[in-house]
Amino acid sequence: MALRVGIDIGGTKIAGGVVDPDGHILEKLRVDTPRDTATIARAVVDMANHFRAAHDIASVGVAAAGFIDHTRATVIHAPNIAWRNEPLKATLQSGIGLPVTIENDANAAGWAEYRFGAGRGVRHMVMLTMGTGVGGAIIINGELFRGGHGIAAELGHLRFIRNGLPCGCGQNGCLEQYASGRALQREANALADADAIGGALAAHRAETGSISGPAITRLALAGDPGAIEAVHRIATALGEACGGFQGVLDPQLFVIGGGVAQLGDDLLGPVRAAYEASLPGHGDRPAAQFAIAQLVNDAGLIGVADLAH
């Protein structure tokens, strides 16, 4: 049985696992992400070699947030790690001694959901991950769509609001400024400051010093009107964007992942409503289904392992 290693490099942690052909994780490790790029590479090499010592590994896949070139070898730009035209594949391959595949983390997560999770049984799927930012993955006729330069599906950087909030990509008004976990916190703070329904949010902030995403989720699930309104605002933004994505890509299914997706139907309800209101030709054309991602935090490492060759 061919086993592959999948390693997902995040801004705060590196998660890795040994994955079988059916997407099952046989062994898993997690370490904190070092600050400098050389130490990050060393940590990935050490993790892969640890797995090799106990398993017959054919290849290694590595997922990273950033723009990956069309050869899947170089990280052109990463938002949270100081990689600029970083030859990551060559660096890791020399230390591991096995074939290494590099992939964008959202692409890897989307592929995992398509192969083993919420997207099984469809041929055309879009995944949106609502974390610190908004990541995207596009599956067209069973194939991961990467575009002409390898960096397609950056759906979070759709210009959503003209002259809107500044984004880390260097532009203004990107979708991720309005539909991400960070946007959820901003909306919750605004409600705590100015709105009569933000009392519980304001009380939580006074007690803890901040309003975290998990705290907003807990309050929303408990029925707090301020937290529900904050969720409604970012869900509406995402649903409106999905109406536009439908007009361009016509997927059968949207899969929503990331930390905010823990809200389940409390998130999907307003997403669907905004999607329908924004869908070109609504009522006269087929509409997409919506689902919450199933593989949660393991999707990136499972997907990139399956993509490794």
HUBEL-V232021 format. One record per pair of residues at least 12 apart in sequence whose C-alpha atoms are under 8 Angstrom apart, sorted by the first residue. I is the first residue (numbers start at 1). J is the second residue. Records with the same first field share a line. If there is no record, write none. Layout:
I: J  J
This chain:
1: 20  21
2: 20  21  56  57  58
3: 18  19  20  21  55  56  57  58  59
4: 18  19  20  57  58  59  60  61  305  306  308
5: 17  18  19  48  51  57  59  60  61  301  305
6: 18  19  60  61  62  63  300  301  302  303  304  305  306
7: 44  60  61  62  63  300  301  304  305
8: 62  63  64  105  300  301  304
9: 33  62  63  64  65  105
10: 33  64  65
11: 33  80  81
12: 32  33
13: 30  31  32  33
14: 30  31  32  33  44
15: 28  29  30  31  301
16: 28  29  30  47  48  301
17: 29  51  301  302
18: 51
19: 302  305  306
21: 306
22: 116
23: 112  116  302  306
24: 302
25: 302
29: 47
36: 82
37: 81  82  83
41: 88  91  92
44: 92
45: 92  95  96
48: 60  96
49: 96
58: 98  99  309
59: 98  99  100  308  309
60: 98  99  100  101  305  308  309
61: 100  101  102  103  301  304  305  306  307  308  309
62: 100  101  102  103  301  304  305
63: 102  103  104  105  108  300  301  304
64: 102  103  104  105
65: 78  79  80  104  105  106
66: 78  79  104  105
67: 104  150  151
68: 102  103  104  150  151
69: 149  150  151
70: 146  148  149  150  151
71: 150
72: 89  101  102  103  150
73: 87  88  89  90  101  102
74: 86  87  88  89  102
75: 87  88
79: 168  169
88: 102
89: 101  102
99: 308  309
100: 308  309
101: 304  307  308  309
102: 304
103: 304
105: 300  304
106: 128  129  135  136  137  300
107: 136  137  138  144  153
108: 137  299  300  301  302  303  304  307
109: 137  299  300  301  302  303  304
110: 126  127  136  137  138  139  299  300  303
111: 137  139  144  303  304
112: 295  299  300  302  303  304  306
113: 255  293  294  295  299  303
114: 139
117: 293  294  295
118: 255  291  292  293  294
119: 253  255
122: 142  252  253
123: 139  140  141  142  252
124: 138  139  140  141  142  250  251  252  253
125: 138  139  140  251  252  253  254  255
126: 138  139  251  253  254  255
127: 254  255  256  257
128: 155  254  255  256  257
129: 256  257  258
130: 179  180  181  256  257  258  259  260  261
131: 180  181  182  258  259  260
132: 180  181  182
133: 156  176  177  179  180  181  182
134: 155  156  157  175  176  179  180
135: 153  154  155  156
136: 153  154  155  156
137: 153  154  155
138: 153
140: 251
155: 175
156: 174  175  176
157: 169  174  175  176
158: 174  175
159: 172  173  174  175
160: 173  174  175  241
161: 173  174  175
165: 177
175: 237  238  241
178: 234  237  238
179: 234  235  237  238
180: 234  260
181: 213  259  260
182: 213
183: 234
184: 213  230  231  234
185: 211  212  213  216
187: 230  233
188: 201  211  216  226  227  230
189: 201  202  211
191: 226  230
192: 226
197: 225  226
198: 225  226  227
199: 226
200: 224  226
201: 216  226  227
213: 260
217: 260  262  263
221: 263  266
231: 267
232: 267  270
235: 267  268  270  271  274
236: 270  271  273  274  275
237: 271  274
238: 271  274  275
239: 270  271  272  273  274  275  276  278
240: 271  274  275  277  278  279
241: 275  278
242: 275
243: 274  275  276  277  278  279  280
244: 278  279  280
246: 279  288
247: 279  280
250: 288
251: 288
252: 287  288  289
253: 288  289  290  291
254: 288  289  290  291
255: 290  291  292  293
256: 290  291  292  293
257: 292  293  296
258: 296  297
261: 292  293
264: 292
268: 290  291  292
272: 290
